[in-house]
Amino acid sequence: MKRFRPLAAKGGPPPASQETQAPSRAAPTTKQRRYRHKNEEWELRRATISTLYHDEDKSVDEIVAILARDGFIASRRQYLNKFNLWGLQKNIRQNDMKILVAKGDARMARMGKKTTFFLNGQPLAVECLERFKNRQFIRQGR
């Protein structure tokens, strides 16, 4: 810890008894503390996180709380970064949905068969595709 001496009133050095300490920084609170985990630690929990997010339909905040109770403390932003890195998402992008609808419609026209699509190992509900078609139909003003 640095020590400094205040300047004397009339030029000379102050007596040793007036020596003071520099103000110390307060210890970071738990909100300010950053937890960094190695990639191996994240990979150990990847299956759990994926299951909570997709299968149990938990929100990111719920996952943060659940894993914090187990001693794995990380910020919401860290989880979102890992989700992007791992390709985890609940919603289907519009361009991807257009491709799925086009493939399903083409197969129905060609072979007369319905197509089942899978997202993250789970079958995609037909209602989801129908809702998307209806939304697109309304937007295009047909």
C-alpha positions as CSV (number, residue, x, y, z in Angstrom):
1,M,0.0,0.0,0.0
2,K,1.4,3.4,-1.0
3,R,2.0,6.0,1.7
4,F,2.2,9.6,1.0
5,R,2.9,12.7,3.2
6,P,0.8,15.8,3.0
7,L,2.8,18.9,2.3
8,A,3.8,21.1,5.3
9,A,2.2,24.5,5.7
10,K,5.4,26.5,5.3
11,G,7.6,24.4,3.0
12,G,9.3,21.9,5.4
13,P,8.6,18.2,5.5
14,P,5.8,17.3,7.9
15,P,6.6,15.5,11.1
16,A,6.5,11.7,10.9
17,S,3.3,11.6,13.0
18,Q,1.3,13.3,10.3
19,E,2.1,10.6,7.7
20,T,-1.1,9.2,6.2
21,Q,-2.1,6.2,4.1
22,A,-3.6,6.4,0.6
23,P,-7.3,5.7,0.5
24,S,-7.8,2.0,-0.2
25,R,-10.2,0.7,-2.8
26,A,-13.3,-1.1,-1.5
27,A,-13.5,-4.8,-2.2
28,P,-15.7,-5.5,-5.2
29,T,-19.3,-6.5,-4.4
30,T,-20.7,-9.7,-5.7
31,K,-22.4,-7.9,-8.6
32,Q,-19.0,-6.4,-9.7
33,R,-17.1,-9.6,-9.4
34,R,-16.5,-11.4,-12.7
35,Y,-16.5,-15.1,-12.8
36,R,-14.5,-16.7,-15.6
37,H,-14.8,-20.4,-16.3
38,K,-12.7,-22.4,-18.6
39,N,-14.2,-23.9,-21.7
40,E,-13.9,-27.3,-20.2
41,E,-16.1,-26.3,-17.3
42,W,-18.7,-25.0,-19.7
43,E,-18.5,-28.2,-21.8
44,L,-19.2,-30.3,-18.7
45,R,-22.4,-28.4,-18.2
46,R,-23.4,-28.0,-21.8
47,A,-25.8,-31.0,-21.8
48,T,-27.5,-29.7,-18.7
49,I,-27.8,-26.2,-20.0
50,S,-29.2,-27.5,-23.4
51,T,-31.7,-29.7,-21.6
52,L,-32.9,-26.9,-19.4
53,Y,-33.1,-24.5,-22.3
54,H,-34.8,-26.7,-24.9
55,D,-36.5,-29.6,-23.2
56,E,-37.6,-27.9,-20.0
57,D,-38.2,-24.6,-21.8
58,K,-36.4,-22.6,-19.1
59,S,-35.5,-19.0,-19.7
60,V,-31.8,-17.8,-19.5
61,D,-32.4,-16.1,-16.1
62,E,-33.9,-19.4,-14.7
63,I,-30.9,-21.3,-16.0
64,V,-28.5,-18.8,-14.4
65,A,-30.3,-19.2,-11.1
66,I,-30.5,-23.0,-11.2
67,L,-26.8,-23.4,-12.0
68,A,-25.8,-20.7,-9.4
69,R,-27.5,-22.9,-6.8
70,D,-25.2,-25.7,-7.8
71,G,-22.1,-23.4,-7.5
72,F,-21.6,-22.5,-11.2
73,I,-21.8,-18.7,-11.1
74,A,-21.8,-16.9,-14.5
75,S,-23.5,-13.8,-15.8
76,R,-26.5,-13.8,-18.2
77,R,-24.3,-12.3,-20.9
78,Q,-21.8,-15.2,-20.5
79,Y,-24.7,-17.7,-21.0
80,L,-25.9,-15.8,-24.1
81,N,-22.4,-15.8,-25.6
82,K,-22.2,-19.6,-25.1
83,F,-25.7,-20.1,-26.6
84,N,-24.5,-18.2,-29.7
85,L,-21.3,-20.2,-29.8
86,W,-23.1,-23.6,-29.4
87,G,-26.0,-22.6,-31.8
88,L,-28.7,-23.0,-29.2
89,Q,-31.8,-21.1,-30.0
90,K,-35.5,-21.5,-29.3
91,N,-36.9,-19.5,-32.2
92,I,-36.4,-20.4,-35.9
93,R,-35.1,-17.6,-38.1
94,Q,-37.4,-16.4,-40.8
95,N,-35.2,-17.5,-43.7
96,D,-34.9,-21.0,-42.2
97,M,-38.6,-21.2,-41.7
98,K,-39.2,-20.1,-45.4
99,I,-36.9,-23.0,-46.5
100,L,-38.8,-25.5,-44.3
101,V,-42.2,-24.4,-45.6
102,A,-41.0,-24.5,-49.2
103,K,-39.5,-28.0,-48.8
104,G,-42.7,-29.2,-47.1
105,D,-44.9,-27.8,-49.8
106,A,-42.8,-29.1,-52.6
107,R,-42.8,-32.6,-51.1
108,M,-46.6,-32.5,-50.6
109,A,-47.1,-31.4,-54.3
110,R,-44.6,-34.0,-55.7
111,M,-45.4,-37.0,-53.6
112,G,-48.5,-36.2,-51.6
113,K,-46.7,-36.8,-48.3
114,K,-46.5,-34.7,-45.2
115,T,-43.0,-33.9,-44.0
116,T,-41.9,-33.9,-40.3
117,F,-39.0,-31.5,-39.6
118,F,-36.7,-31.8,-36.6
119,L,-35.2,-28.9,-34.6
120,N,-32.5,-29.8,-32.0
121,G,-33.6,-33.4,-32.1
122,Q,-37.2,-32.6,-31.4
123,P,-40.0,-32.8,-34.0
124,L,-41.2,-29.4,-35.1
125,A,-44.9,-29.0,-34.7
126,V,-47.0,-28.8,-37.8
127,E,-48.9,-25.9,-36.2
128,C,-45.7,-23.9,-36.0
129,L,-45.3,-24.1,-39.8
130,E,-49.0,-23.3,-40.4
131,R,-48.8,-20.2,-38.2
132,F,-45.8,-19.1,-40.1
133,K,-47.6,-19.6,-43.4
134,N,-50.6,-17.6,-42.2
135,R,-48.4,-14.8,-40.9
136,Q,-46.6,-14.6,-44.3
137,F,-49.9,-14.7,-46.1
138,I,-51.2,-11.8,-44.1
139,R,-48.0,-9.7,-44.5
140,Q,-47.9,-10.2,-48.3
141,G,-51.6,-9.1,-48.5
142,R,-52.9,-11.9,-50.5
